Amino acid sequence: MSKEDYAVQMRGITKTFPGVVANKNVDLDLRKGEIHGLLGENGAGKTTLMNILSGFYKPDEGEIYVEGKRVKMHSPKDALKLGIGMVYQHFTLVPEFKVVENIMLGMDVVGKKLSLKATANLIEEQAKQLGFTVDPWSKVADLSLGEQQKVEILKVLLRGAKVIILDEPTSVLAPVEIAGLFNVLKQLASQGKSIVFITHKLNEVMEICDRITVLRSGMKIGTLNRSEIASTLDIIKMMFGVEAEPALAAEVPKELGKEVLKVENLVVESDRGIDAVKGVSFTIREGEILGLAGIDGNGQKELAEALSRIRSVKSGKIYFKGEDVTALSPADLYLKGVTYITDDRISEGLIQDFTLAENVVLKDFRKNGVKRGLFIDWKKITENGRKLAEEYELAAAKPNSLVQTLSGGTQQKLLVAREIGGDASLIIANQPTHGVDAKTTAYIRKKLIESAAKGAAVLLISNDLDEIFSCSNTIAVIYEGRILGILDRQSATRENVAYLMIGVKKD
């Protein structure tokens, strides 16, 4: 095929962030009129690569060709002018605006200045060509998620996009909405549009994609035509590799004690009001590290927030040491010995403008050791911060250091230290080593294992299979809000877990 037969060609794309190589010498060819699946586990580099193609990031190395011509993009505006648009996993519509108002936003970027009425006519015409209807005058907040997604697609099309990037487009859709989306994508491809379809769901790949490319650890593993895929195992091996399972850490407790956490038929809604956790049940005992494996967006965060009581429970029960704590406040649950390591240290875990010592005492300032009557004992707080900084090897951190001045790894260690530094009976750790270097990762894992050895129960939520296999006594897998399997660590294999992570149960 000649260069002109390709909508996009990416050559030798490399992108690094501090301490992380997100993409390393990646090539990607996108043909005109094809639906191209882009697969890989979390952190494989898929979204980074597409953020480069959509102009959000600039590559450190490499070249991009659009319809055979080398281009340089400095912003999403440049990408739109070249006919490249991206529909993100989390929609970027303004809920209180009408459909036509949302679509008009930014149209001047590509030189289109139209009236509301003219834009509404274009919306209706474009939707009709794709086989669906949409009311341009409806408020976005009144639309279903499937309808909102179609609005997002119309938005990039009416800005002139010939290449449409969809990031996990089915993650929030009901089955009937997914079928409608697929019809739209097939219609677009038949009109010569090129589509990049980022997903983890192999059944969708086999149904909708003409070709697939798999990334792992920032590198391209390969590209296959759909006809070349003998079975889903071919893709699973490309996504997860065939390396042997990591050895179980010697320090992980083998003997388990009394039941600490019991979850019964738990149902939890997402921020969008959709059931994100669907009837989950499991138990964790003293000394047990239950590793919850899964690809991001399958209900892990909602589950963690419900167990720590910062998110409401729709139905089901949570028992802590035999007591029903489903309706307790986060503060009351913390006082009983339940701690939560959030996956977002910046927005949720730490206050960046506070000092290390102030962040350490955030949850403990009511305790007698910290307060004197109505007053806070700042001398005691500073001393606690100093001791914790020494114990957890917080590099160059002083009690009066502002958190925002600390490195990401040091901030993460501070968050972990605060949550497990006391006498926690249950530790809920959501992606505790995400975005930190190998040394910090090993340190955090060691501390979680030490906590379990002292009798704590640990729920380790991670999409890193090495972490799951090296730290856990028991492994559970969550997919689309349901626990698909709970496996003993000694008998679990990476292949079995990888299958379950993408929703496939082996016989």
C-alpha positions as CSV (number, residue, x, y, z in Angstrom):
1,M,0.0,0.0,0.0
2,S,1.2,3.5,-0.8
3,K,1.5,6.2,1.9
4,E,-1.7,7.9,0.5
5,D,-3.7,4.8,1.4
6,Y,-3.0,5.4,5.1
7,A,-4.9,8.0,7.0
8,V,-2.1,8.2,9.6
9,Q,1.3,6.7,10.0
10,M,3.2,7.1,13.3
11,R,6.9,6.2,13.2
12,G,9.3,5.7,16.1
13,I,7.1,7.5,18.6
14,T,8.8,7.9,22.0
15,K,7.4,9.8,25.0
16,T,8.8,9.9,28.5
17,F,7.5,11.5,31.7
18,P,9.6,11.8,34.9
19,G,10.6,8.3,35.8
20,V,8.3,6.7,33.2
21,V,8.8,5.7,29.5
22,A,5.2,5.8,28.3
23,N,5.9,5.0,24.6
24,K,9.1,3.6,23.3
25,N,9.8,3.6,19.5
26,V,6.2,2.8,18.6
27,D,5.0,2.4,15.0
28,L,1.3,2.5,14.1
29,D,-0.4,2.5,10.7
30,L,-4.1,3.5,10.3
31,R,-5.7,2.7,7.0
32,K,-8.5,4.8,5.5
33,G,-11.9,3.3,6.2
34,E,-10.8,0.8,8.9
35,I,-11.6,0.3,12.5
36,H,-8.3,-0.3,14.3
37,G,-8.3,-1.8,17.8
38,L,-5.6,-0.6,20.2
39,L,-5.2,-3.0,23.1
40,G,-2.9,-3.4,26.1
41,E,-3.2,-3.6,29.9
42,N,-3.3,-0.4,32.0
43,G,-0.1,1.6,31.7
44,A,0.7,0.0,28.3
45,G,0.9,3.5,26.7
46,K,-2.3,3.4,24.6
47,T,-3.9,6.7,25.7
48,T,-0.5,8.4,25.7
49,L,0.0,7.4,22.1
50,M,-3.4,8.7,21.1
51,N,-2.9,11.9,23.1
52,I,0.2,12.4,20.9
53,L,-1.9,11.8,17.7
54,S,-4.6,14.1,18.9
55,G,-2.1,16.9,19.6
56,F,-2.4,16.9,23.4
57,Y,1.2,15.7,23.9
58,K,4.3,16.3,21.7
59,P,6.5,13.2,21.2
60,D,10.1,13.3,22.4
61,E,11.1,11.4,19.2
62,G,9.4,10.1,16.1
63,E,7.4,11.3,13.1
64,I,3.7,11.5,12.2
65,Y,2.3,11.4,8.7
66,V,-1.2,12.3,7.7
67,E,-2.3,11.1,4.3
68,G,1.4,10.6,3.4
69,K,2.6,14.1,4.4
70,R,4.8,14.6,7.5
71,V,3.1,16.9,10.0
72,K,3.9,18.5,13.3
73,M,1.2,19.2,15.9
74,H,1.6,21.6,18.8
75,S,-2.0,21.4,20.2
76,P,-5.4,19.7,19.7
77,K,-6.3,22.6,17.5
78,D,-3.6,21.6,15.0
79,A,-4.9,18.0,15.1
80,L,-8.4,19.1,14.4
81,K,-7.3,21.2,11.4
82,L,-5.6,18.0,10.1
83,G,-8.9,16.1,10.6
84,I,-8.0,14.2,13.8
85,G,-10.5,14.2,16.7
86,M,-10.6,12.3,20.0
87,V,-13.6,11.2,22.0
88,Y,-12.5,10.7,25.6
89,Q,-13.6,8.0,28.0
90,H,-15.1,10.7,30.2
91,F,-17.3,12.9,28.1
92,T,-16.4,16.6,27.7
93,L,-19.9,17.9,27.2
94,V,-21.5,20.7,29.3
95,P,-24.5,19.1,30.9
96,E,-26.6,22.3,31.2
97,F,-26.0,23.3,27.5
98,K,-28.1,22.1,24.7
99,V,-26.7,19.6,22.1
100,V,-26.4,22.4,19.5
101,E,-24.6,24.6,22.0
102,N,-22.1,21.9,22.9
103,I,-21.3,21.1,19.3
104,M,-20.8,24.8,18.4
105,L,-18.2,25.1,21.2
106,G,-14.8,25.2,19.5
107,M,-16.1,25.0,15.9
108,D,-14.4,28.3,15.2
109,V,-11.1,26.3,15.8
110,V,-11.5,24.8,12.4
111,G,-12.8,28.0,10.8
112,K,-16.6,27.3,11.0
113,K,-18.8,30.1,12.3
114,L,-22.4,29.1,12.0
115,S,-25.7,30.1,13.6
116,L,-27.5,27.9,16.1
117,K,-30.1,27.1,13.5
118,A,-27.6,26.2,10.8
119,T,-25.6,24.0,13.2
120,A,-28.8,22.3,14.3
121,N,-29.6,21.5,10.7
122,L,-26.1,20.0,10.2
123,I,-26.5,17.9,13.4
124,E,-29.8,16.4,12.2
125,E,-28.4,15.8,8.7
126,Q,-25.2,14.1,9.9
127,A,-27.1,12.0,12.5
128,K,-29.5,10.8,9.7
129,Q,-26.6,9.8,7.5
130,L,-25.4,7.6,10.4
131,G,-28.7,6.0,11.0
132,F,-29.9,7.7,14.2
133,T,-31.7,10.8,15.4
134,V,-30.8,13.4,17.9
135,D,-32.7,16.5,19.0
136,P,-30.3,19.4,18.7
137,W,-32.3,21.4,21.2
138,S,-32.2,18.8,24.0
139,K,-30.3,19.6,27.1
140,V,-27.3,17.2,27.4
141,A,-28.1,16.4,31.0
142,D,-31.4,14.9,29.8
143,L,-29.7,12.5,27.4
144,S,-28.7,8.9,28.1
145,L,-25.0,8.0,28.1
146,G,-25.4,6.4,24.7
147,E,-27.0,9.5,23.3
148,Q,-24.3,11.7,24.9
149,Q,-21.6,9.6,23.2
150,K,-23.2,10.0,19.8
151,V,-23.2,13.8,20.5
152,E,-19.4,13.5,21.2
153,I,-19.0,11.7,17.8
154,L,-21.1,14.3,16.0
155,K,-19.0,17.0,17.6
156,V,-15.7,15.8,16.2
157,L,-17.3,14.9,12.8
158,L,-18.8,18.4,12.4
159,R,-15.3,19.8,13.1
160,G,-14.1,17.9,10.1
161,A,-12.6,14.8,11.6
162,K,-11.6,12.1,9.2
163,V,-9.8,10.2,12.0
164,I,-11.8,9.5,15.1
165,I,-10.1,8.1,18.3
166,L,-12.4,6.5,20.8
167,D,-11.0,5.8,24.3
168,E,-12.8,2.9,26.0
169,P,-16.1,4.0,24.3
170,T,-18.2,1.1,25.7
171,S,-17.2,1.4,29.4
172,V,-20.3,3.2,30.5
173,L,-22.8,1.9,27.9
174,A,-25.6,-0.7,28.2
175,P,-25.6,-3.6,25.7
176,V,-28.3,-2.0,23.5
177,E,-26.3,1.2,23.4
178,I,-23.1,-0.7,22.5
179,A,-24.9,-2.2,19.6
180,G,-26.0,1.2,18.4
181,L,-22.5,2.6,18.7
182,F,-21.1,-0.3,16.7
183,N,-23.6,0.4,13.9
184,V,-22.5,4.1,13.9
185,L,-18.8,3.1,13.7
186,K,-19.4,0.7,10.8
187,Q,-21.3,3.4,9.0
188,L,-18.4,5.8,9.5
189,A,-15.9,3.3,8.3
190,S,-18.0,2.7,5.1
191,Q,-17.8,6.4,4.5
192,G,-14.0,6.3,4.5
193,K,-13.5,7.5,8.1
194,S,-10.7,5.9,10.1
195,I,-11.4,4.9,13.7
196,V,-9.0,4.0,16.5
197,F,-10.9,1.9,19.1
198,I,-9.1,1.7,22.4
199,T,-10.6,-1.2,24.5
200,H,-9.8,-4.1,26.8
201,K,-12.8,-6.2,25.7
202,L,-11.8,-8.9,23.3
203,N,-15.3,-9.8,22.3
204,E,-15.7,-6.3,21.0
205,V,-12.4,-6.5,19.2
206,M,-13.5,-9.6,17.4
207,E,-16.8,-8.1,16.5
208,I,-15.9,-4.6,15.3
209,C,-12.2,-4.2,14.5
210,D,-10.5,-4.9,11.1
211,R,-7.1,-5.0,12.6
212,I,-5.6,-4.7,16.1
213,T,-2.3,-3.4,17.6
214,V,-1.2,-4.4,21.0
215,L,1.1,-2.4,23.3
216,R,2.8,-3.6,26.4
217,S,5.0,-1.6,28.7
218,G,5.1,1.3,26.2
219,M,6.2,-0.8,23.3
220,K,4.4,-2.2,20.3
221,I,4.1,-6.0,20.5
222,G,2.5,-6.5,17.1
223,T,-0.4,-5.8,14.7
224,L,-2.8,-8.5,13.4
225,N,-5.6,-8.7,10.9
226,R,-8.7,-10.0,12.6
227,S,-8.5,-13.1,10.3
228,E,-5.1,-13.8,11.7
229,I,-6.4,-14.2,15.3
230,A,-6.9,-17.9,15.9
231,S,-8.3,-17.4,19.4
232,T,-8.5,-14.8,22.1
233,L,-5.5,-16.5,23.8
234,D,-3.3,-15.0,21.0
235,I,-4.3,-11.5,22.1
236,I,-4.0,-12.3,25.8
237,K,-0.4,-13.5,25.4
238,M,0.4,-10.3,23.5
239,M,-1.2,-8.1,26.1
240,F,0.1,-9.8,29.3
241,G,3.1,-11.7,28.1
242,V,3.9,-15.3,29.0
243,E,6.4,-14.6,31.9
244,A,6.3,-16.9,34.9
245,E,4.3,-15.7,37.9
246,P,6.4,-13.8,40.4
247,A,7.3,-15.7,43.5
248,L,5.2,-15.2,46.5
249,A,7.1,-13.0,48.9
250,A,8.5,-15.0,51.8
251,E,7.1,-12.5,54.3
252,V,3.5,-12.9,53.2
253,P,1.6,-14.6,56.1
254,K,0.6,-18.2,55.5
255,E,-1.6,-18.7,58.6
256,L,-4.7,-16.6,58.6
257,G,-6.7,-15.5,61.7
258,K,-10.2,-14.4,62.4
259,E,-12.6,-12.8,59.8
260,V,-12.1,-9.0,59.7
261,L,-14.1,-7.9,56.6
262,K,-17.2,-9.5,55.2
263,V,-19.0,-8.1,52.2
264,E,-22.4,-9.4,51.2
265,N,-24.1,-8.7,47.8
266,L,-22.7,-5.1,47.7
267,V,-24.1,-2.8,45.0
268,V,-22.6,0.6,44.5
269,E,-23.4,3.3,42.0
270,S,-20.9,5.4,40.0
271,D,-21.0,9.2,39.8
272,R,-23.1,8.8,36.7
273,G,-25.8,6.9,38.7
274,I,-25.0,3.5,37.1
275,D,-24.3,0.4,39.1
276,A,-20.5,0.1,39.1
277,V,-20.3,-2.7,41.7
278,K,-22.9,-5.4,41.1
279,G,-23.6,-7.8,43.9
280,V,-20.0,-8.3,45.2
281,S,-19.3,-10.7,48.1
282,F,-16.0,-11.7,49.7
283,T,-14.2,-12.0,53.1
284,I,-10.8,-11.1,54.3
285,R,-9.2,-12.5,57.5
286,E,-6.4,-11.4,59.8
287,G,-3.0,-11.7,58.1
288,E,-4.6,-12.0,54.6
289,I,-3.8,-9.9,51.6
290,L,-6.6,-10.2,49.2
291,G,-5.3,-9.0,45.8
292,L,-8.1,-7.6,43.7
293,A,-7.0,-7.7,40.0
294,G,-8.8,-5.9,37.3
295,I,-8.5,-3.4,34.5
296,D,-9.3,0.2,35.6
297,G,-12.9,1.2,35.3
298,N,-14.5,-2.1,36.4
299,G,-15.8,-0.9,39.7
300,Q,-12.6,-1.0,41.8
301,K,-12.7,2.7,42.9
302,E,-16.4,2.6,43.7
303,L,-15.8,-0.5,45.8
304,A,-12.9,0.9,47.7
305,E,-14.8,4.1,48.4
306,A,-17.9,2.2,49.6
307,L,-15.8,0.0,51.9
308,S,-14.1,3.1,53.4
309,R,-17.6,4.7,53.6
310,I,-16.8,7.8,51.5
311,R,-19.4,6.6,48.9
312,S,-22.9,5.5,49.7
313,V,-24.0,1.9,49.4
314,K,-27.1,1.2,47.2
315,S,-27.7,-2.2,48.7
316,G,-25.9,-5.0,50.5
317,K,-23.9,-5.2,53.7
318,I,-20.4,-4.5,55.0
319,Y,-19.3,-6.2,58.2
320,F,-16.2,-5.3,60.2
321,K,-15.2,-7.8,62.8
322,G,-18.8,-9.0,62.8
323,E,-20.4,-5.6,63.2
324,D,-22.6,-4.1,60.5
325,V,-20.8,-0.9,59.5
326,T,-22.7,-0.3,56.3
327,A,-24.1,3.0,57.5
328,L,-21.1,4.3,59.5
329,S,-19.4,7.5,58.7
330,P,-15.8,7.5,57.4
331,A,-14.6,9.0,60.6
332,D,-16.3,6.4,62.8
333,L,-14.9,3.6,60.6
334,Y,-11.4,5.0,60.8
335,L,-11.6,5.1,64.6
336,K,-12.5,1.4,64.5
337,G,-9.3,0.7,62.6
338,V,-10.1,0.9,58.9
339,T,-7.8,2.9,56.7
340,Y,-7.9,3.8,53.0
341,I,-5.0,4.5,50.6
342,T,-6.6,6.3,47.7
343,D,-5.4,6.0,44.2
344,D,-5.3,9.8,43.8
345,R,-2.8,11.2,46.3
346,I,-2.9,14.7,44.8
347,S,-6.7,15.4,44.8
348,E,-7.9,13.1,47.5
349,G,-5.0,11.8,49.7
350,L,-2.9,14.8,50.6
351,I,-3.3,18.5,51.0
352,Q,-0.5,20.0,48.9
353,D,-0.4,23.3,50.7
354,F,-0.1,21.6,54.1
355,T,3.2,20.5,55.7
356,L,4.2,16.9,56.1
357,A,3.3,17.0,59.8
358,E,-0.1,18.6,59.1
359,N,-0.9,15.9,56.6
360,V,0.1,13.2,59.0
361,V,-2.3,14.4,61.7
362,L,-5.2,15.1,59.4
363,K,-7.2,12.1,60.7
364,D,-5.8,12.0,64.2
365,F,-6.2,15.6,65.4
366,R,-9.1,14.7,67.8
367,K,-7.0,12.1,69.7
368,N,-5.8,12.9,73.2
369,G,-2.2,12.6,72.3
370,V,-2.5,15.4,69.8
371,K,-4.9,17.9,71.4
372,R,-4.9,19.6,74.8
373,G,-8.4,20.6,75.6
374,L,-9.6,22.9,72.8
375,F,-6.0,23.3,71.4
376,I,-3.7,21.4,69.1
377,D,-0.3,20.4,70.4
378,W,1.8,21.5,67.5
379,K,5.0,20.4,69.2
380,K,3.6,16.9,69.4
381,I,2.4,17.0,65.8
382,T,5.9,18.1,64.6
383,E,7.5,15.3,66.6
384,N,5.1,12.7,65.1
385,G,5.9,14.0,61.7
386,R,9.7,13.7,62.3
387,K,9.4,10.1,63.6
388,L,7.3,9.1,60.7
389,A,9.7,10.7,58.2
390,E,12.5,8.7,59.7
391,E,10.7,5.4,59.9
392,Y,9.3,5.5,56.4
393,E,12.5,6.9,54.8
394,L,10.9,10.0,53.4
395,A,13.9,11.3,51.5
396,A,14.8,14.9,52.5
397,A,11.4,15.5,54.0
398,K,11.2,17.6,57.2
399,P,8.1,17.9,59.4
400,N,7.6,21.5,58.1
401,S,8.2,20.6,54.4
402,L,5.2,21.6,52.2
403,V,3.9,18.4,50.6
404,Q,3.9,20.1,47.2
405,T,7.7,20.4,47.4
406,L,8.1,16.6,47.8
407,S,8.6,14.2,44.9
408,G,5.7,12.0,43.8
409,G,7.3,8.9,45.3
410,T,7.9,10.6,48.6
411,Q,4.3,11.9,48.6
412,Q,3.0,8.3,48.0
413,K,5.2,7.0,50.8
414,L,3.8,9.7,53.1
415,L,0.2,8.7,52.2
416,V,1.0,5.0,52.9
417,A,2.8,5.8,56.1
418,R,-0.2,7.8,57.4
419,E,-2.7,5.1,56.7
420,I,-0.7,2.1,57.9
421,G,1.6,3.7,60.5
422,G,-0.8,3.1,63.4
423,D,-2.7,0.1,64.4
424,A,-5.0,-0.4,61.4
425,S,-7.0,-3.7,61.4
426,L,-8.1,-3.3,57.8
427,I,-6.1,-1.5,55.1
428,I,-7.9,-0.7,51.8
429,A,-5.1,0.0,49.4
430,N,-6.2,1.2,45.9
431,Q,-3.3,1.2,43.4
432,P,-0.8,2.0,46.2
433,T,2.3,1.9,43.9
434,H,0.8,3.7,40.9
435,G,3.2,6.1,39.3
436,V,6.2,5.6,41.6
437,D,9.7,4.2,40.9
438,A,10.8,0.6,41.4
439,K,12.5,1.4,44.8
440,T,9.4,3.1,46.2
441,T,7.2,0.4,44.8
442,A,9.2,-2.3,46.6
443,Y,9.2,-0.3,49.8
444,I,5.4,0.2,49.8
445,R,4.8,-3.5,49.1
446,K,7.1,-4.5,51.9
447,K,5.2,-2.2,54.4
448,L,1.8,-3.7,53.3
449,I,3.2,-7.2,53.8
450,E,4.6,-6.3,57.2
451,S,1.1,-4.9,58.2
452,A,-0.5,-8.3,57.3
453,A,2.2,-10.1,59.2
454,K,1.2,-8.1,62.3
455,G,-2.4,-9.3,61.9
456,A,-4.0,-6.6,59.6
457,A,-6.3,-7.6,56.8
458,V,-5.4,-6.0,53.5
459,L,-7.4,-5.4,50.4
460,L,-4.8,-4.7,47.7
461,I,-6.5,-3.3,44.6
462,S,-4.1,-3.3,41.7
463,N,-3.9,-3.7,37.9
464,D,-0.3,-4.8,38.2
465,L,-0.2,-8.6,38.0
466,D,3.3,-8.7,39.4
467,E,2.1,-6.8,42.5
468,I,-0.9,-9.1,42.9
469,F,1.0,-12.3,42.6
470,S,4.0,-11.3,44.8
471,C,1.9,-9.8,47.6
472,S,-1.3,-11.7,47.9
473,N,-2.4,-14.8,49.8
474,T,-5.7,-14.8,47.8
475,I,-6.5,-13.3,44.4
476,A,-9.9,-12.1,43.3
477,V,-10.7,-10.7,39.8
478,I,-13.3,-8.0,39.1
479,Y,-14.8,-7.4,35.7
480,E,-17.7,-5.0,34.9
481,G,-18.5,-4.7,38.6
482,R,-18.6,-8.4,39.4
483,I,-16.2,-10.8,41.0
484,L,-15.6,-13.4,38.4
485,G,-13.3,-15.6,40.5
486,I,-11.5,-15.9,43.8
487,L,-8.4,-18.0,43.6
488,D,-5.9,-19.4,46.0
489,R,-2.5,-17.7,45.3
490,Q,-0.7,-21.1,45.1
491,S,-3.0,-22.4,42.4
492,A,-3.6,-19.2,40.5
493,T,-1.8,-18.6,37.2
494,R,-1.2,-15.4,35.3
495,E,-3.0,-16.9,32.3
496,N,-6.2,-17.6,34.4
497,V,-6.2,-14.2,36.0
498,A,-5.5,-12.5,32.6
499,Y,-8.5,-14.3,31.1
500,L,-10.8,-13.2,34.0
501,M,-9.6,-9.6,33.8
502,I,-11.0,-9.4,30.3
503,G,-14.2,-11.2,31.2
504,V,-13.4,-14.7,29.9
505,K,-14.0,-17.7,32.1
506,K,-11.9,-20.8,31.1
507,D,-13.5,-24.2,31.5
